Amino acid sequence: MKGGGGKCGNMEKIKPILAIISLQFGYAGMYIITMVSFKHGMDHWVLATYRHIVATVVMADLWFSKLKRYAVQMDGTLVFIAPLNRASEPFPLG
């Protein structure tokens, strides 16, 4: 095996399993946080609002970091036009 190709192939097979396991840990953590919050008297509407605020901040951070990575390659006007153009395209057929 040249360059450890066999080991890399095994890692590619394990990635989906690791993703599922980490997702399950995330769900378990969220369940624990939810139950502790409810036992301390937090309203479910407030918890849902906080959860959405945290999700928005995390997703915005990921989007801005991706935007900053590609902003070096593009002009300033294209930085804001490119995502809109991509969103308006129809789904690829194949």
C-alpha positions as CSV (number, residue, x, y, z in Angstrom):
1,M,0.0,0.0,0.0
2,K,1.5,3.2,-1.1
3,G,0.8,6.3,1.0
4,G,-1.5,4.5,3.5
5,G,-4.4,4.3,1.1
6,G,-6.0,1.4,3.0
7,K,-6.2,3.4,6.3
8,C,-7.8,6.4,4.5
9,G,-10.4,4.1,3.0
10,N,-11.3,2.8,6.5
11,M,-11.7,6.4,7.8
12,E,-14.1,7.2,5.0
13,K,-16.3,4.2,6.1
14,I,-16.2,5.4,9.7
15,K,-17.2,9.0,9.1
16,P,-21.0,8.4,8.8
17,I,-20.9,6.3,11.9
18,L,-19.0,9.0,13.8
19,A,-21.5,11.6,12.6
20,I,-24.5,9.6,13.8
21,I,-22.8,9.0,17.2
22,S,-22.0,12.7,17.6
23,L,-25.6,13.6,16.7
24,Q,-26.9,11.2,19.3
25,F,-24.7,12.9,21.9
26,G,-26.0,16.2,20.8
27,Y,-29.6,15.1,21.2
28,A,-28.8,13.6,24.6
29,G,-27.2,16.9,25.7
30,M,-30.2,18.8,24.5
31,Y,-32.6,16.5,26.3
32,I,-30.6,17.0,29.6
33,I,-30.6,20.7,29.2
34,T,-34.3,20.8,28.4
35,M,-35.2,18.6,31.4
36,V,-33.1,20.7,33.8
37,S,-34.6,23.9,32.5
38,F,-38.1,22.6,32.9
39,K,-37.4,21.4,36.4
40,H,-36.2,24.9,37.3
41,G,-39.4,26.4,36.0
42,M,-38.5,27.7,32.6
43,D,-41.4,28.1,30.2
44,H,-41.3,26.0,27.1
45,W,-41.8,29.1,24.8
46,V,-38.8,30.8,26.4
47,L,-36.7,27.7,25.9
48,A,-37.7,27.4,22.3
49,T,-36.8,31.0,21.7
50,Y,-33.4,30.7,23.4
51,R,-32.7,27.5,21.3
52,H,-33.6,29.3,18.1
53,I,-31.4,32.3,19.0
54,V,-28.4,30.0,19.7
55,A,-29.0,28.1,16.5
56,T,-29.2,31.4,14.5
57,V,-25.9,32.7,16.0
58,V,-24.1,29.4,15.3
59,M,-25.4,29.1,11.7
60,A,-24.6,32.8,11.0
61,D,-21.1,32.3,12.3
62,L,-20.6,29.4,9.9
63,W,-22.1,31.4,7.0
64,F,-19.9,34.4,7.7
65,S,-16.7,32.3,8.0
66,K,-17.5,30.7,4.7
67,L,-18.3,34.0,3.2
68,K,-15.0,35.4,4.5
69,R,-13.1,32.5,3.0
70,Y,-14.5,33.1,-0.5
71,A,-14.5,36.9,-0.2
72,V,-10.7,36.9,-0.9
73,Q,-11.4,35.5,-4.3
74,M,-14.3,37.8,-5.2
75,D,-15.0,41.4,-5.7
76,G,-17.0,43.2,-2.9
77,T,-20.2,43.5,-5.0
78,L,-20.0,39.8,-6.0
79,V,-19.9,38.7,-2.3
80,F,-23.5,39.7,-1.8
81,I,-24.8,38.9,-5.3
82,A,-23.3,35.4,-5.6
83,P,-25.4,33.8,-2.8
84,L,-28.6,35.4,-4.2
85,N,-27.8,34.2,-7.6
86,R,-27.1,30.6,-6.4
87,A,-30.4,30.6,-4.4
88,S,-32.4,31.6,-7.5
89,E,-31.0,28.8,-9.7
90,P,-33.3,25.7,-10.2
91,F,-32.2,22.4,-8.6
92,P,-29.8,20.5,-10.7
93,L,-31.3,17.5,-12.5
94,G,-28.4,15.2,-12.4
